[in-house]
Each structure stands twice: as C-alpha cells, then as structure tokens.
Amino acid sequence: GFGSYLAMPILRNEWKADLSLDEAKALVVKCLQVCFYRDCRAYNKIQIGTCDGESVTISEPFAMEHFWGHKLWLEKRLEVSTRAIADTW
C-alpha cells in the first residue's frame, strides 16, 4: 500500500546484508513510525514476528515511541486568519 512509498526510501538507505536481529527490528520500527505519523487512524502498538527456519517467535505488543507536541502541529492557524491561502499550510 501507500506505506511502502514511505518506508522504501528508509530501507534503501539503511538496510545492509549484515544487520543484526536487533538492528533489523529497530529499522522495522523506524519504518512503521513514519507510517504511523502519516495515518491518522493508526495505532502505535505493534508486534514483531521473527523466523529463523527452525522456529517462529511473535513478540508481545509494544508501543512505539511518538511525539505529537511539535510547535507547528499545535498552532491554531485557522482561528487567526489573514484570509490568505497560506494560512492553512
């Protein structure tokens, strides 16, 4: 889906053949965080599954770190308007 357009550039820049399992999990979480911020209906809890050819492991759900307090996200731009198109951006 659309998330692949967000995650693929990260994977292209940061993936390497010798990633450890912990590095690979961190990379997956980074990709999912980008998708999480883009989707207003997304949930920040995920599970990671791993398989090594002999066994399968699925983690317990855990919450990804996130921050919604950025100054520009909290500005109330629509309340004070100069009636210019740029006011909505």
KABELPE-V153904 format. One line per field, one symbol per residue. phi: phi as a letter, one per 30 degrees, with the letter a starting at -180 (. if undefined). psi: psi as a letter, one per 20 degrees, with the letter a starting at -180 (. if undefined). burial: # if it has 16 or more other ideal C-beta (glycine too) atoms within 10 Angstrom, else .. Layout:
BEGIN
phi->???
psi->???
burial->???
END
This chain:
BEGIN
phi->.deddddedddddcdbdcdddddddddddddddddeddcdcdcdcbbccbbbjcbbbbddebdddabcceeddcdcdddcbcicedddc
psi->ahhhhhhghgghhiqqhkprghhgghggggghgghghhoijqqjprqpqqqjihrppprqpqpqqrojjpghhiqmhihoqjkqhihi.
burial->.....##...................#...###.##.....#...#.#.........................................
END
